Amino acid sequence: MNLDFSTVFWNVIGGLGQAVFFSRFYVQWLATEKKKRVVVPVLFWWLSLAGTFLLLLYGIFYDKHRVVIAGYALAWIPYVRNLIIHRRHKEAHLDCPNCGLSCPPQSKFCSECGTRLGLEQANASR
């Protein structure tokens, strides 16, 4: 068996891509178990993006198989979009002036301490 550097390198990239891509399911499962409800943490999207990138590189530079390349060429778009949505949603949260909890944007009261959240908090957080 001929194992030149290029073959080993690209097989490591492909294996790493598969491992990163698979690890996102483990992250999502742990987050769901911890919260006792279905949760998709931001790390899931970052792992999806990294795994897709590595597998796309593997497909382009080593495997050169059109199906592999096509499968990962556009898969990154929803991952980036979900990261953008997550960031915008996080930035829209209101911080409770009493306890510091990050409350959802439409909240009128803090779910932790009951403090009324008004327009001054919304304006101050932007």
C-alpha atoms as one frame of an Amber mdcrd trajectory, in Angstrom:
protein
   0.000   0.000   0.000   1.480   3.334  -1.102   0.948   6.008   1.549   2.289
   9.275   0.227   1.922  12.514   2.177  -0.967  13.808   0.057  -3.053  10.668
   0.557  -2.517  10.641   4.308  -3.108  14.415   4.609  -6.418  14.405   2.728
  -7.657  11.303   4.489  -6.937  13.008   7.829  -8.857  16.113   6.609 -11.790
  13.920   5.500 -11.806  11.945   8.761 -11.551  15.132  10.814 -14.430  16.622
   8.837 -16.588  13.571   9.550 -15.651  13.650  13.261 -16.453  17.374  13.594
 -19.703  16.961  11.685 -20.719  14.003  13.879 -19.787  15.805  17.120 -22.550
  18.360  16.537 -25.140  15.660  17.264 -23.424  14.883  20.553 -23.440  18.602
  21.483 -27.131  18.905  20.634 -28.005  15.769  22.596 -26.163  16.979  25.709
 -27.825  20.401  25.526 -31.255  18.790  25.145 -30.665  16.436  28.083 -29.467
  19.308  30.265 -32.505  21.519  29.515 -35.004  18.615  29.313 -36.337  20.097
  26.057 -35.151  20.161  22.454 -32.318  22.668  22.150 -29.988  23.483  19.263
 -27.033  25.381  20.747 -24.932  27.811  18.688 -21.998  25.367  18.872 -24.092
  22.955  16.748 -24.082  25.480  13.876 -20.346  26.223  14.242 -19.539  22.494
  14.153 -21.828  22.088  11.133 -19.981  24.882   9.347 -16.511  23.540  10.212
 -17.404  19.952   9.278 -18.935  21.052   5.979 -15.860  23.135   5.134 -13.464
  20.270   5.886 -15.522  17.767   3.899 -15.809  20.199   0.986 -12.021  20.594
   0.964 -11.680  16.811   1.032 -14.100  16.476  -1.869 -12.466  19.183  -3.994
  -8.801  18.404  -3.456  -8.690  14.655  -2.823 -11.827  12.705  -3.659 -12.748
  14.892  -6.665 -16.167  13.264  -6.728 -18.941  15.528  -8.029 -21.529  14.082
  -5.655 -19.383  14.806  -2.574 -18.570  18.313  -3.809 -22.216  19.055  -4.679
 -23.348  17.728  -1.309 -21.197  20.170   0.641 -20.874  23.119  -1.773 -24.024
  24.896  -0.586 -24.678  23.176   2.739 -22.975  26.035   4.615 -25.705  28.571
   3.696 -28.344  27.535   6.292 -25.631  27.193   8.965 -24.440  30.766   8.407
 -28.043  31.996   8.289 -28.825  30.301  11.611 -25.723  31.876  13.190 -26.882
  35.313  11.973 -30.396  34.738  13.346 -28.955  33.554  16.663 -26.762  36.658
  16.987 -29.604  39.051  16.168 -31.900  37.306  18.635 -29.252  37.375  21.371
 -28.587  41.080  20.795 -32.319  41.853  21.072 -32.567  40.397  24.607 -33.073
  42.731  27.547 -30.897  42.590  30.653 -32.840  42.778  33.909 -31.650  45.834
  35.872 -32.258  43.995  39.158 -30.742  40.518  38.724 -28.947  40.795  35.348
 -30.822  37.912  33.671 -30.958  38.109  29.877 -34.684  38.177  29.071 -36.377
  37.545  25.699 -37.077  40.698  23.635 -40.872  40.738  24.172 -40.654  40.191
  27.934 -42.492  42.656  30.147 -41.164  41.130  33.374 -37.986  39.286  34.355
 -38.701  35.566  34.707 -36.138  35.281  37.521 -36.998  38.141  39.885 -40.220
  39.643  38.472 -38.794  43.133  37.848 -40.746  45.090  35.236 -38.800  45.496
  32.019 -39.635  48.746  30.276 -38.644  50.704  27.228 -35.657  52.208  29.037
 -34.057  48.744  29.233 -34.779  48.121  25.552 -33.229  51.427  24.543 -30.282
  51.049  26.900 -29.405  47.572  25.600 -29.147  48.804  22.000
